[in-house]
Amino acid sequence: MLPDLQLNDTIRLRKPHPCGSYEWTVTRLGADIGLECKGCGHRIMLTRRELARRVKVILPKENNESNTRGA
């Protein structure tokens, strides 16, 4: 169904949130998945099955964290 998700992963859903943002951050893992809208900060909970239906793409992680740690 879903590939492995990890905390703080960014995902893009098929339909936009009313604020206009398509991107969400994973905030909770378990039987239900917690998501936070990157546009307005609204938090929702979806079952794994519902999230699998709604997800369009899991975005690659940004390398900003690794670049700032070395400096």
N, C-alpha and C positions, 0 to 999 in steps of 0.2 A: 504494500500500500504506500507507505511513506518511507523514503530513505531515512537514514539516521539524522535526526535533528539534535542540535545542541543548544544550550542556553545562549542567548545573544545572537543567534543566527538571524539574518534578515531574509524575509520571504516576500514574494509579490503574489497577491491574490488576483483572481480573474475579474472581479468587480471592484470599483473604487468604494472607499468609505465615504460617507456624506461630506466629509471635509475635503475630498478630492484626492487623497493619498491612496496609492495602491500598496505601499510598503509597510510591513509590520515586523516587529522584533519579538522573538520568542522569549517569554519571561517565565514560563513554567512548563515542566514536562511531567508526564504521568499518563493516567487514563484520559485526562483532559489536557489540552494544550492551551496555555495562557499566551495571549498576544497583546502587544501594545502598538497602537497606531503611531507611525513616525511623524505624521502630520500634526495631530492634535493631542496625542498622549492618551486617548481613550483605550481602556483595557477590556478585552473580551476573553471568554473561554469557549473553546470548541472541542468536540470529541475528535479523536484521531480520524475517524471515518469521515466526519464532516470537513475537517481540514484537508484531507486527501482529495476530496471533491472540489474544494475551492482554490487550492494552491495552483499557481501557474508556473512559478520557478523559484528555486532557492538560490538567492544571490550569493556570489562568492564573498568570502570574508575579506575585509579591507586589511591591508598590511600596515596601516597607520600605527597600530600598537607596537609592532615589532620594530618599526623604524624609530619611534620615539624612545624606546627602552635602551637602545644602543648608544644614544647621545648623552 
